[in-house]
């Protein structure tokens, strides 16, 4: 195993996360391995939000008083930081939403209503979170469009062998996840993006899992849209991001309507504000955006490349140790590709039972279908138990997970 200490100073990082230092019951320290659902927050983010409320809070884009100016500066500053974080060409390409889910709905509704015609095609993958399936199904139904799916191989990879057929006809949108929240598979989307663009389709990338774990460069990826959530990347909940190429955002009608998204309103109609504000109706999640900006600063200081490399080493160690647990690792607990992200599963007994017994030992994991029912159906599974890592997890915590699995095994004799 590569010396993890050369990649990240994890002990110092752990000191930044107050919530990690607690016992779930006397003598049983918390091991937080539910990071794919939501990450914990460092003091730097908590303090940035607190400081903002204490000293600078007011509504944005409205007043000319001092606090409103400071608040607007902080909110727009967070937008600029977010743009730099994913290498967007301009901060005007960053729309603040509530979460990745809202970002998908925004494009599905606003772009879809204006652009989809009966018979048009939307291509998704079997690997998607429901957030990147259901909004497309809804708009497809409304517009009479067809939804097709890129299949998943037995190894948990996208099966692109039938891509030519999938991309034949009036394909208008290809929406795919960058990193699976169930398998951890990292999809090298470059080929898919190129193929989609070659047939004139746009590409929507679900970056809800990738942006928090690896460096993402929207220009290199040539994504037309990319969605992610603040809460999975050390930021507050209630703030999400939609990246969109500026000309596409400009051509799209608004999603929600009301204050802030207009330039002028008469009794007959309204003139839209410039992007991105055209898509930010009403008072936004101001402090949450400031918190997201602080999270971006934090992750940037640590280094996304280091975080990704560290998690790969940690995952490799976890997969190696899981091999030891007879019947405990299940078919999915093995690396399916080099760039696989930080999630794994334990099969063999009911996932909720495993999660409950792990909780007895302080280990927080998630059990269920993880909002990816079609993917579970693909593998004839109803549910799985998922342990997912982040920058503050350690080898010792992997050991705790393994010990807890042995404990669960002893209880259920699976
Ligand atoms: N896309 C992917 C790939 C996700 O993993 C999630 C959330 C979403 C979209 C939606 O993000 P939200 O912030 O809008 O909710 N995934 C999970 C999960 O795996 N467990 O809880 C939430």
Boltz pocket constraint, residues with backbone or C-beta under 6 A from the ligand:
constraints:
  - pocket:
      binder: B
      contacts: [[A, 36], [A, 37], [A, 38], [A, 99], [A, 100], [A, 101], [A, 102], [A, 129], [A, 131], [A, 132], [A, 177], [A, 179], [A, 180], [A, 181], [A, 206], [A, 208], [A, 209], [A, 229], [A, 366], [A, 370], [A, 371]]
      max_distance: 6.0
